[in-house]
Amino acid sequence: MYNINRRKFLGYFGCSCCSLILPSCTTVPITDRKQLSLIPEARVNRQAAAAYENFRRKSKLITSGLQLQEIRKIGKKMENSVSKFFEQQGKEDPTKHFGWDYILVDNDKVVNAWCMPGGKIAVYTGLLKITKNTDALSIVMGHEIAHAVARHSLERMSHAMTINVGTTVADIFLGGAINRTRNTVGQNTGLDIFQLGIMNPFGRKQETEADYLGLIFSSLSGYNIKESINLWKRMAENKKGKEAPVFLSTHPSSKKRIENLSNWITEVIVKYPPIKS
């Protein structure tokens, strides 16, 4: 059997990882942040579409009425403005293969909305009690659409793959030290050091990027993005006493989001005015 020392193996392993990862880097639209994409987007979108249909079948949905009409109207405006924006910029439209769809979930206890890869969007009735108006709802929907446009789900999956492979190989050559430390910390504190030190900060970065892109999409669609501040003040009030410490969360604090949005609003209004049809 051919023998290779630890240093040489790690060197070769690092080079092979780089050869895999470097060609798999893509760029987030508008922000131009480099991101890792190891999984074909078309495959992720197909899986998301199947999961979405399963969710639709099992959920209590509101299938008519003014609230659903408003969600669809905002969504359609954003579909058109996002596509038109990239067309005007002479860039590829990241939503060109999306199969847009919108549902309203009848659940007043859930203050949430989400957008699956490929443009499958759900809004819960509990969220509408916080948004209260069309402009605020556009901020939330813009944020969720931004996750899909920026391919955040695909990026998280790719990120997790590289961490799992990298730590597994490293642990072999460290005699299981990484796993032992992770297990010891987990048993003593109930916390996962990988989640705290890697995945949570990464999640907060994505959420902040989605806040920024969502503000842009809302502005391009002609909504009043100054309402984002009032929205997050209401969100903060709703979460009062229930927000986890930032280091335990995949999301920035409400206070940080308000601060970020305040800093971005003027720039976004000037640089990304409403798209003319």
Secondary structure, DSSP 8 states (H G I E B T S, - for coil): -----HHHHHHHHHHHHHHHHGGGEEE-TTT--EEE--S-HHHHHHHHHHHHHHHHHHS-EE-SSHHHHHHHHHHHHHHHHHHHHHHHTT---TTTT---EEEEE--TT---EEEETTTEEEEEHHHHHHH-SHHHHHHHHHHHHHHHHTTHHHHHHHHHHHHHHHHHHHHHHTTTHHHHHHHHHHHHHS--HHIIIIIHHHHHHHHHHHHHHHHHHHHHTT--TTHHHHHHHHHHHHTTTT---GGG-SS--HHHHHHHHHHHHHHHHHHS-----
